[in-house]
Amino acid sequence: MTVELWAARLPGPFRFAEHCWLLVRRGEQVDRWEVWQDADFGGDSWGHVHRNLMAPTAGIRNHPAYWLHQWHGEPADQLAQRIEDAPNSYPWCGLYRYVPGPNSNTFVQWCLEDRYRLSWRSVGAGYARRARG
């Protein structure tokens, strides 16, 4: 069991920013979890939360994906549980805003909690922290 953090740069005038997602790997089974701007767009979806909307390491348009971090063992098990419970517990399944969030990076940072801090390129990553006050 591993959990991986991946990202890809956004196209056009927002190419400084990145879209992040998480992969949950159990042997040969790989599930990609992310929030997408369109609700119920494909794969398995719960509002804006999607599982397997795209191939695990597919980038965004012509921007390739890049690996950021990986967890193994107990930390991966705990993180996978949080990710897979997101359809029932993520507070913004039905809401998406590019700025200030909630968006794809809000979801990933919410899943990761304090295990990893997304970079400044991950616009929206701090939304959940700010929403809590």
N, C-alpha and C positions, 0 to 999 in steps of 0.2 A: 504494500500500500504506500503510495506517495501522493502528495498534493503539490502541484506546481503552479507558480504564478507566471503568467505570460502577458505581453503587451505588444501593441503595434501603434505606430504614429497615425494620427488622423490625416485625412487628405486636405488639400486646398489651403485656405488661409489659416486653418487651425493645425497645421503640420507640426507646430511646436509641442502640441498636446498629445497625450497617449490614451488609448482605450485599453483597459486591463481586464483580464478574465482568469479563471481558475480551472485547472484540470485535476480531476480525481482519477487516479490510476489504480486499478485493482487487477494485477496481472495483465491480460490482454485487453480488458475492458477499460476504455478511457471515456470519461464524460467531461464535456466542456460546459462550465457554468458562467453566465454573464447576464448583465442587464443590457437590453437593447432599446433604442429610442422608440421603436414600434412595439406595441403590446401584442402578444399572441401572434408573433410573426412567423414562427416556424419551430421545428424541433418539438420538444415538450416545453410548454410555457405556462406560466402563472402570472398573467399581466405582463409586466416588462421583464420578469425573470425568465431566462431561457436555459434549457439544457440541450446541448447538441444542436444549436442553431446552425453552426458551421463546423467544419473539420477542426480537430483539436488545435492544430498549430497554424491554421489559416490566418493570414494577416487581414488588414482592412484595405479594400480595393487594391491598389498597387504597392502598398506598404507592407513589407514582410514582418512577420511576428518575430519577437525575440524573448528569450527566457530570462526571467529575473531572479527567481528563488525556488527552492524545493524543501519540503518537509518530509521526514520519514518517521516510522515507528509511532509511538504514542502521540506526539504532536500532530502527525498526519491524521491519525484516527480521530482525534478531537476536532480538528479542522474540517475533515470530511463530514463528520456528523453535523457540524454547524452549517456547512454549505448545503448538504442534502435536506436539512430541516428548513432552509430558507423559504420555500414556498409557503410554509405555515407561520414563519416567525419574522421574516424581513418586513419592516414596517412600511416600506414604500413600493410594494409590488405593483400598485396601481397608479403610481405617479412617476413622471420622468421630466426633468428640466435640465437642459444643457448646463446652464449656469444659474445659480450656484450649486445646483443639485436638487434632489437626488438624481444620480446618473450611474453609469456603469462603474465608475471609480468609487462612488459612494458604496455601492454594493460590495465590491471587493474589499474595501477597507473595513466595512461593517463585518464581513466574514472573518477577516484576519484579526480583528480587534487590535491588541497591542503586540501581536506576533511579528509584525513587519509594518513599517511606515512607508506608504507610497510616496513617490517623489513629487516635486512641484509640478511636473508635467501632467500629473494625474488630476486634472481639474475636477473638483467635486469630491475628492477623497476626504476632505475635512468636514463635509456637510453633516454627518451624523454627530460628530463631536460638538459642532456648533449648535445643532438642533437640541441637544441635551442641555445646553446652557452651560 
